[in-house]
Amino acid sequence: MRKRRMKWNVLALCMAVVLIVTMLPTQVLTKAETIGGKVEIKPISYDIGENAFNYQITTSEENAYIAYYVYNRNEYNYTRDELFSLAKETTEQKNRQVEVKVSGKESETLYVALISAEGDLICSQEYYSTFDDRLFADDAENIEYVNGTLDDVSAEAKNGKIIVKDSSNQSGSGTIYIYGCFGTSRWHQSEECSFTNGEAQADISNQIRESGDHVVKYFIVKNGVVTTKVNTVTYNYTKPIAKLDPINISTVKWEKGILTIPGVDKNSQLMGKRIEARIYRSNDKEQWSGSNNSCITSIGNYTYSMDLNDEIKDYKYYKAGLVVKSDDIDNYLNSDEVFTDIYDTTSSSEEVDNTLKDVLVQAGVDSVEKADADTLNKIYNEADETKKAEIAKALRDGLKETDTATLRTAMQTNSDTRATVEAIEKMSGITVANDVSEDVKAYIDTANIKVLGAALNADDGVSNVGLKITKEADVATLDSKYKNAIPLGITLTNVSTAASGLAVPVTITIPVPRGIDISKLVILHMNADGTVNENFSNGNGYSYDLNSRTITFTVTHFSTFIFAEADDTSTTPGNPTTPENPTTPANPTTPANPTTPGSSVTNPTTAEPAQSQATETDNAASATAETVTSSPKTGDNSSMAVIWVLFAGCAITAFCYAKKRVRR
């Protein structure tokens, strides 16, 4: 009896201990202000002029000190061990309280480590310092604003818009940063706008869906400087029943990435209304992911065409979704979204394949099932020298005869086509060399520059082609929303059609220029007259490789390319799509929170954006980090609560059962 009582008491005690151990770390680690309950990090002031935060880092641990390191996470992909070493090497004073100044740029990161007197790592954390997230945080009212003056501001929310008025009464351009809350839903948006006598507005209609009180925080940035503190306005929204009619999708043409919207009669309900077009992509025609970007145009009495080929990359199937936008969601909802027919890009690669099979037959080669790289190489290698030259020329001419837009689509979406183009290029015997000016080398690691298709555009009789890259003069007329602009002249030598139009599209892989934040990178492909021909962003025109820090894009002509940061780009490349095996979201049919052009929107729906950084506890011996999200999504806390209750129930049951056994 005594042994049994001890057994059940020990079990009850174990359950209780497990309960306590389970609860305590979670309660500590989910606090954004602490690392493992041992270190507190908090912003104490915001430098308006420098867009930087002053952080106070404190520990109560004896025989330990704080080390830190500040870096740009988009420029340097440090490992945990490297960050630990850098923090130890660069922290001069071994103090238990330090103050650190960190830029409020999105990519700036503060690494903090608590180190024992023996030099071992106790715990660490990377702390993101994005200025709008920090200023929108729940405890942001404790942050002191320094080195600048602030205007008073007021706002009202109606008709799907937030209308702000600041006390400066000044006109000009700026950005309204917005953070909304409705129930458990959270959303974050920034929108560039024009101020007239200190007044401007931002469209938030995509975020307002249900009736009720939507709490909206906001502040204003003008000319890159914060001019107001964070304020709050409540949108008392009543969802109407009336809805705008959709566009007649049967009148819309969608061919090879070109969307054509017909004009309407002046008496039509659609006259003057805005149309939002968004690209959807899939690999199986069942699960569709929507693009973060969309195009908006007003419907008039003229036909309007949108070239959306920049977004056609890496997937097999594409369709466009069109919505008639309401200018007053208090009275009318947006129309239902209607979809075009599916554009099957595999038809582009099939067209290229069929063309090459035909030219092989014309060159006297037996018919083949597929003109893929392996087949072409086999045919070429088995031919005699005279026949090799004939085959190489026939294949090169076949690519030139293929419709350029079709070939570009195939090269962008099909790895087999890219391999075929590469094989034919090698057969041509034309060499390609990089010709990069010295001033460009200050921005780009030239060793990782690659080009595909250049040799196939060489003029007749040419044996070598050069990819020439030069630093161009700054563009005076560039929109002020673009920062850190680096204009590069990129062209091909010994190719007379490089500027006017290439017969074979050229794919370029180039490192991200130094000093450019990849999360905001856009590439502006300019026309000769200084206007923008194409605007590439991540996943919409170029792809990004995280390991090599290179970007890849395909063009049909060359000119000046401006690499710049755009505040309205929300393309953080933490998980870039692999072209050969693109990732498809589980439930993509219609994006829950589309992005309005000219704005940057992130919608975590349940997680506070100001609490997005992760807390990590490092084991010094194994150098293995355990990551715990600092702000759990809705459901995380409830799940832990259920676990706690279960443990508590088990502990109580075991204890009571032990008592019952004793009474017997």
Buried (B, 14 or more C-beta within 10 A) or exposed (E): EEEEEEEBBEBBBEBBEBBEEBBEBBEBBBBBBBBBBBBBBBBEBBBBEBBBBBBBBBBEBEEBBBBBBBBBBBBEEBEBEBBBBBBBEEBEEEBBEBEBBBBBBBBBBBBBBBBEEEEBBBBBBBBBBBBBBBBBBEEBEEBEBEEBEBBEBEBBBBBBBBBBBBEBEBEEBBBBBBBBBBEEBBBBBBBBBEBEEBBBBBBBBBBBBEEBEBEBBBBBBBEEBBBBBBBEBEBEBEEBEEEBEBBEBEEBBBEBBBBEBBBBEEEEEBBEBBBBBBBBBBBEEEBBBBBBBBBBBEBBEEEBEBBBBBBBBBBBBBBBBBBBBBBEBBEBBBBEBBBBEBBEBEBBBBBBBBBBBBBBEEBEBEEBEBBBBEBBBEBBEEBEEEBBBBBBBBBBBBBBEBBBBBBBBBBBBBBBBBBBBBBBBBBBEBEBEBBBEEEBEEBBBBEEBEBBBBBBBBEEEBEEBBBBBBBBEEBEEBEEBBBEBBBBBBBBBBBEBBEEEBBBBBBBBBBBBEEBBBBBBBBBBBEEEEEEBBBBBBBBBBBBBEEEBBBBBBBBBBBBBBBBBBBBBBBBBEEBBEBEEBEBEEEBBBBEBBBBEBBBBBBBEBBBBBBBBBBBBBEBEEEEBEEBBBBBBEEBEEEBEEBBEEBBEBBBEBBEEBBEBEEE
